[in-house]
Amino acid sequence: MDEKNKDLETQAKEPTSGASPEKLPESQSYTRSEPNGDAAVHNPETASTKDIPVEAVHSAEGVTPEGEPFATATKEEAEASSTHAFFDEAASEPARPATQASGNNGTVPPIPPTRAGGGNLSGNNGGEPPKKDGKKKTVWGAFLAGILGVLIGALIVLGFSWGALHDDNNNDATSTTSNTGTTKKVTVENTTGTTQALEKVQDAVVSVLNYQAGTSIATGDTTEDEASSGSGVVYKKSNGKAYVVTNNHVVEGANKLEVTFSSGKKAEAKLVGTDKWNDLAVLEISDKYVTKVAEFGNSDAVKVGEIAIAIGSPLGTEFAGSVTQGIVSGVNRTVPVDTNGDGTEDWEAEVIQTDAAINPGNSGGALVNIEGQVIGINSMKISTENVEGIGFAIPSNTVVPIIDQLEKNGEVERPSLGVTLRDVDTIPEVQQQQVLKLPSGVDYGAMVQQVVAGSAADKAGLKEYDVIVEMNGKKVTNSMTLRQILYANDVKIGDKMEVKYYREGKKETTTVTLTAASSTNQ
C-alpha cells in the first residue's frame, strides 16, 4: 500500500475534532440514535471518495438502491457523506428559541441525523427524494406485525379478566362498592370441614367448676369458693337428665360442682362416680339448657396424621369454648401417671397423643375428629420448658365402658387381688438379698406389702414379702405391669389366674380366683 493510501486509511479511522470515538454498529441501515457519530469519516474535504479503501466504505454502512453494500466509493456516497457532515455541524450548534412553546421549554431540539436510502433528507434543497429501501419495508412490516400481536394479546387478556370478574360476582363472596370506588362491605361464606365438625359438637362441651370449702377472712364463716375449673362433654340426655363426662382430677375434693354451658347458662351438677385409674368421672345435670349431645367415635380407627380438634375452657370460663386444631401425633401411647399423689408413678395410662394445644382447664374436654365425633377426653400434657405440643387424651373406646359402669353403679368393678404392692427396684440390693433372699439375676417384680384378710390373695395363700414375678403367663416387672395384666379388658371377675412368686428364695406357684373390687382398690 503506497503512502497516500496509508494516510487516507489512518485519517478515515481516526475521528475528527469534536467527534466521539464511537464505533458504528455493523448494520446495513443508516439509522443512528446519537446526534454525534462517525459520519465525518466520509468528509470530502479530508479525502477523495475514490481513494477510500473498501474497509472504510463499509464502516459508513452504505448501500446501493438495490440494497447491496458499496464495494467502492461513489459520487452518491460522497454526497451522503457531505450530508452527514452538515447535520453533525448543525447538531453541535446551540439550540434556537422556538416561536411557539409545545411542552419543550421554548427550544427546538436538534435534528437527529436520520437518513433513509442513499440521498439527502426530504425537503433539503437540491437533494434527491429518499429512495425506497426493501429492507426497511421488511423492518416496518415486522414492526407493524409486532404491534398487531400486542393489541390482539391485550384484547385476549381483557377478555379473560372480564370473564373472571363476572365469575367473582357469581360466587358466594359479595361486595358493595360506593360511587368513589371504595369497598364498604364484604360478606364471605366460609364453610370448612372444621366448622362443620364444630357445629355438631361445640355446644355439647361445657365448663366444670369445682367449689371447695373455705373460711371467710372477714367473718370466719365456712364458705364455698371456686377452687378450680375444667371442661366436660355432655354425652347423654334422658328422662329430664343429662350426663357429663370429665376427668377425675377436675372434680376431686369438690364440695359442690357446677356446669356452665356455651350459652352462659349454669346448672348444678351431681357427682355420679369416679375412676382414678383412668382419670374419669361422670356428672348428672338437668337437661333444661342442653342443646347438643356429643357422639363418640371409634378411637381404634384413629390414624396418625388425621385432623384433631380440641375443645374446652383453657384458663377458666373466660375462654370457654376455645377451639384448637392439630393432628393425631400418636396412638396407643402409654404414659406413666401418679394416681395417689405420692410422687411415685403407679399407673400407665393408654392415650392418644396430639399436638392440638391443650392447656390447664382443657382437662375433661373433647378431642374431636373431622366428623365431629369425640375420639378422646383431653386429660394431660407434657409441660416442661423445652417441650411444645405434646398433649394426651383418653381414647373413646376406653371411656365408653367406664362411664357406662359409673352411670349405672357409681363405680368401676375390676378384678382384685386384695394386696398392696411395692416395686422391687425401689428396694436396696442388700435387703433384696438378705430379707427377700432373691436369687442372683432376679432384681424385678412386685413385692407384697400387705394382704387384705379374706381377699383373693389371702385365699390363694400369698403372704407379706412374697415377690410376684409372673401372672397369667406374663412377666411382672413392677406393680404397674401387674395392674395392667389384672385390669386388661379380657380379664373378668371370677376368672382363675396362675401366679408365680418368690418366697424365701424359692419360686412358688399358686392359683388366684379374682374377686370384685371398687375402683379405689386393687
TAKADA-V931795 format. One record per pair of residues at least 24 apart in sequence whose C-alpha atoms are under 6 Angstrom apart, sorted by the first residue. I is the first residue (numbers start at 0). J is the second residue. Records with the same first field share a line. If there is no record, write none. Layout:
I=J ; J
This chain:
11=40
27=60
29=114
30=113
34=111
38=83
39=84
41=80
42=80 ; 81
48=72
196=369 ; 370 ; 371
199=371
200=293 ; 371
202=261 ; 291
203=232 ; 233 ; 291 ; 292 ; 293
204=231 ; 232
205=230 ; 231 ; 259 ; 260
206=230 ; 258 ; 259
207=257 ; 258
208=256 ; 257
209=250 ; 253 ; 256
210=253 ; 254 ; 255
211=253 ; 254
228=315 ; 360
229=360 ; 361 ; 362
230=311 ; 312 ; 361 ; 362 ; 363 ; 364
231=363 ; 364
233=292
234=292 ; 293
239=286
240=284 ; 285 ; 286
241=283 ; 284 ; 285 ; 286
242=282 ; 283
243=281 ; 282
244=280 ; 281
245=279 ; 280 ; 363
246=278 ; 279 ; 280 ; 363
247=273 ; 278 ; 279 ; 280
271=409
272=405 ; 409 ; 410
274=518
294=372
295=372 ; 373
296=372 ; 373 ; 374
298=374 ; 394 ; 395 ; 396
303=327 ; 328 ; 329
307=367 ; 368
308=366 ; 367
309=365 ; 366
310=364 ; 365
311=361 ; 364
312=360 ; 361
313=358 ; 359 ; 360 ; 361
314=359 ; 360
315=360
323=355 ; 356
324=355
325=354 ; 355
326=353
327=353
328=352 ; 353
345=479
346=479
350=391 ; 392 ; 393 ; 394
351=391 ; 392
352=390 ; 391
353=390
354=388 ; 389
411=517 ; 518
412=515 ; 516 ; 517
413=515 ; 516
414=492 ; 513 ; 514 ; 515
415=513 ; 514 ; 515 ; 516 ; 521
416=455 ; 456
417=451 ; 454 ; 456
418=449 ; 450 ; 451
419=448 ; 449
420=446 ; 447 ; 448
421=445 ; 446
422=477 ; 478
436=503 ; 504
437=504
443=476
444=468 ; 475 ; 476 ; 477
445=477 ; 478
455=513
459=511
465=501 ; 502
466=500 ; 501
467=499 ; 500
468=499 ; 500
469=498 ; 499
470=497 ; 498
471=496 ; 497
